[in-house]
Amino acid sequence: MIKVTAIETGKARMKTAQRTGREDRGPIGRKIDIFRDKNWVEPLPILCFLVEHPEGRFLIDTGDTWRNSAPGYLPGWNPFYRQVSIRVAPSEEVGPAFATWGSTRRAISPR
């Protein structure tokens, strides 16, 4: 049996047009929609996944770094970074959180 556990590692906010793009718009039109959109979605979880498989336990990190939350880390000239808000505390990253899981750490397969 395979078990998948989602583990929250922070929060992200984005514009509604970024969360759900209009089907009738192409790639450039969807980007324009994001910049025109004034509405933000509620904070969404940033997740990693622990997969418990018959061959072992695997941690799939789909998270982000706390550095993205620090002013000046991302280039200010790129307007896209003003359309997203990442909030990850250093203790929420997978590495520090992983260390607090105790015996789980030894059970993860190193691949």
Residue frames as qw, qx, qy, qz and C-alpha x, y, z in Angstrom:
[[0.000, 0.889, 0.459, 0.000, 0.00, 0.00, 0.00],
 [0.402, 0.289, -0.002, 0.869, 1.22, 3.50, -0.82],
 [0.243, -0.827, -0.435, 0.262, 0.56, 6.38, 1.56],
 [0.363, 0.460, 0.069, 0.807, 1.14, 10.05, 0.65],
 [0.341, -0.736, -0.416, 0.411, 1.31, 12.72, 3.36],
 [0.277, 0.758, 0.106, 0.581, 1.27, 16.41, 2.44],
 [0.555, -0.495, -0.291, 0.602, 3.45, 18.60, 4.68],
 [0.151, 0.959, 0.179, 0.159, 3.04, 22.39, 4.67],
 [0.681, -0.147, -0.030, 0.717, 6.28, 24.37, 4.35],
 [0.120, -0.233, 0.018, 0.965, 4.96, 27.93, 4.02],
 [0.364, 0.705, 0.534, -0.292, 2.31, 30.02, 2.27],
 [0.261, 0.012, 0.459, 0.849, 2.03, 31.66, -1.14],
 [0.327, 0.695, 0.414, -0.488, -0.33, 34.33, -2.44],
 [0.268, 0.018, 0.604, 0.751, -0.97, 35.10, -6.06],
 [0.382, 0.204, -0.087, -0.897, -3.42, 36.91, -8.27],
 [0.728, 0.236, 0.524, -0.374, -6.66, 35.15, -9.20],
 [0.685, 0.649, -0.195, -0.269, -5.66, 35.23, -12.88],
 [0.169, 0.578, -0.798, 0.035, -2.48, 33.35, -12.04],
 [0.470, -0.105, 0.811, -0.332, -4.27, 30.64, -10.10],
 [0.569, 0.427, 0.702, -0.020, -6.78, 30.01, -12.86],
 [0.056, -0.314, 0.431, 0.844, -5.91, 31.24, -16.35],
 [0.647, 0.459, 0.179, -0.582, -8.63, 31.79, -18.92],
 [0.723, 0.096, 0.650, 0.214, -8.82, 29.01, -21.49],
 [0.539, 0.778, 0.299, 0.119, -9.43, 31.45, -24.35],
 [0.015, -0.953, 0.293, 0.074, -6.08, 33.23, -23.71],
 [0.832, 0.366, -0.308, 0.282, -2.65, 32.24, -24.96],
 [0.721, -0.232, -0.314, 0.572, 0.59, 32.42, -22.94],
 [0.240, 0.192, -0.053, 0.950, 1.15, 36.15, -23.46],
 [0.397, -0.527, -0.305, -0.687, -2.51, 37.02, -22.83],
 [0.748, -0.499, -0.433, 0.062, -2.47, 35.07, -19.57],
 [0.557, -0.124, -0.254, 0.781, 0.58, 36.99, -18.38],
 [0.042, -0.350, -0.122, -0.928, -1.11, 40.29, -19.25],
 [0.590, -0.557, -0.442, -0.382, -4.18, 39.14, -17.29],
 [0.691, -0.357, -0.436, 0.453, -2.03, 38.60, -14.19],
 [0.321, 0.004, -0.120, 0.939, -0.70, 42.17, -14.31],
 [0.264, -0.382, -0.281, -0.840, -4.18, 43.64, -14.85],
 [0.616, -0.473, -0.624, -0.083, -5.77, 41.59, -12.07],
 [0.140, -0.614, 0.324, -0.706, -6.31, 43.51, -8.82],
 [0.828, -0.393, 0.054, -0.396, -7.60, 40.51, -6.84],
 [0.105, 0.474, -0.851, 0.198, -5.47, 38.19, -4.70],
 [0.774, -0.227, -0.554, -0.204, -6.40, 34.66, -3.67],
 [0.695, -0.681, 0.160, -0.167, -6.27, 33.55, -0.05],
 [0.079, -0.664, 0.743, 0.010, -2.84, 32.31, 1.10],
 [0.937, 0.144, -0.244, -0.204, -2.25, 28.84, -0.32],
 [0.748, -0.533, 0.380, 0.111, -0.04, 26.21, 1.30],
 [0.415, 0.643, -0.636, -0.096, 3.38, 25.40, -0.13],
 [0.922, -0.230, 0.214, -0.228, 3.72, 21.64, 0.21],
 [0.178, 0.459, -0.864, -0.107, 6.20, 18.81, 0.19],
 [0.889, -0.065, -0.143, -0.431, 5.09, 15.19, 0.12],
 [0.285, -0.409, 0.858, -0.126, 6.19, 12.14, 2.07],
 [0.802, 0.177, -0.379, -0.427, 5.50, 9.01, 0.02],
 [0.506, -0.347, 0.766, -0.191, 5.51, 5.75, 1.94],
 [0.730, 0.398, -0.414, -0.371, 6.04, 3.04, -0.66],
 [0.984, -0.173, 0.051, -0.006, 6.80, -0.69, -0.35],
 [0.777, 0.357, -0.159, 0.493, 10.34, 0.08, -1.59],
 [0.451, -0.120, -0.318, 0.825, 10.93, 2.83, 0.99],
 [0.040, -0.864, -0.390, 0.316, 9.94, 6.31, 2.08],
 [0.463, 0.291, 0.273, 0.791, 10.56, 9.22, -0.28],
 [0.066, -0.735, -0.298, 0.606, 10.35, 12.93, 0.41],
 [0.408, 0.515, 0.446, 0.607, 9.37, 15.04, -2.59],
 [0.211, -0.546, -0.214, 0.782, 10.19, 18.69, -1.97],
 [0.265, 0.634, 0.506, 0.521, 7.99, 21.01, -4.01],
 [0.314, -0.827, -0.322, 0.338, 8.54, 23.84, -1.55],
 [0.310, 0.853, -0.033, 0.419, 10.36, 27.13, -1.58],
 [0.588, 0.013, -0.402, 0.702, 13.20, 28.77, 0.29],
 [0.268, -0.790, -0.393, 0.387, 12.77, 31.31, 3.07],
 [0.355, -0.262, 0.214, 0.871, 15.09, 33.59, 1.08],
 [0.057, 0.457, 0.605, 0.649, 12.24, 34.37, -1.34],
 [0.311, -0.814, -0.490, 0.021, 10.49, 36.01, 1.63],
 [0.479, -0.539, -0.046, 0.691, 13.45, 38.31, 2.30],
 [0.315, 0.923, 0.084, -0.204, 13.38, 41.75, 0.63],
 [0.089, 0.824, -0.495, -0.260, 16.01, 42.08, -2.08],
 [0.595, -0.195, 0.767, 0.139, 16.54, 38.34, -2.67],
 [0.575, 0.507, 0.604, 0.218, 14.56, 38.31, -5.92],
 [0.325, 0.059, 0.257, 0.908, 15.51, 40.81, -8.64],
 [0.135, 0.581, 0.417, -0.686, 13.46, 43.98, -8.29],
 [0.178, 0.357, -0.431, -0.809, 13.52, 44.68, -12.03],
 [0.158, -0.141, -0.917, -0.338, 11.34, 41.63, -12.76],
 [0.449, -0.199, 0.050, -0.869, 7.68, 42.70, -12.43],
 [0.707, -0.160, -0.645, -0.241, 6.52, 39.09, -12.04],
 [0.460, -0.081, -0.710, 0.527, 7.90, 38.95, -8.49],
 [0.184, -0.029, 0.301, -0.935, 5.52, 41.72, -7.45],
 [0.653, -0.076, -0.359, -0.662, 2.59, 39.54, -8.55],
 [0.810, -0.183, -0.557, 0.027, 3.37, 36.76, -6.05],
 [0.309, -0.712, 0.417, -0.473, 3.92, 36.79, -2.30],
 [0.776, 0.022, -0.615, 0.139, 5.94, 33.93, -0.78],
 [0.411, -0.689, 0.356, -0.478, 5.99, 33.56, 3.00],
 [0.904, -0.042, -0.402, 0.139, 8.32, 30.86, 4.29],
 [0.434, -0.830, 0.327, -0.129, 10.01, 31.11, 7.67],
 [0.240, 0.579, -0.779, 0.036, 13.49, 29.53, 7.94],
 [0.364, -0.168, 0.850, -0.343, 12.07, 26.91, 10.31],
 [0.753, 0.352, 0.307, -0.463, 9.35, 25.99, 7.75],
 [0.444, 0.569, -0.618, -0.311, 11.78, 24.86, 5.04],
 [0.938, 0.003, -0.307, -0.162, 11.95, 21.12, 4.48],
 [0.570, 0.338, -0.605, 0.442, 15.46, 20.73, 5.94],
 [0.104, -0.298, 0.570, -0.759, 14.82, 22.27, 9.38],
 [0.763, -0.127, 0.080, -0.629, 11.34, 20.75, 9.55],
 [0.849, 0.185, -0.492, -0.059, 12.77, 17.38, 8.55],
 [0.318, 0.335, -0.702, 0.542, 15.23, 17.49, 11.45],
 [0.409, -0.219, 0.462, -0.756, 12.32, 17.81, 13.90],
 [0.839, 0.019, -0.271, -0.472, 10.63, 14.67, 12.56],
 [0.588, -0.500, 0.608, -0.186, 13.08, 12.52, 14.54],
 [0.589, -0.133, 0.787, 0.127, 13.13, 8.87, 13.55],
 [0.673, 0.665, 0.285, -0.155, 11.41, 9.62, 10.24],
 [0.160, 0.858, -0.423, -0.243, 14.70, 11.05, 9.00],
 [0.309, -0.398, 0.852, 0.141, 16.46, 7.69, 9.13],
 [0.597, 0.291, 0.741, -0.096, 13.61, 6.04, 7.28],
 [0.492, 0.784, -0.004, -0.379, 13.73, 8.27, 4.16],
 [0.858, 0.169, 0.332, 0.353, 15.38, 6.67, 1.13],
 [0.166, -0.724, 0.247, 0.622, 18.34, 8.73, -0.18],
 [0.616, 0.358, 0.585, 0.388, 17.76, 8.97, -3.96]]
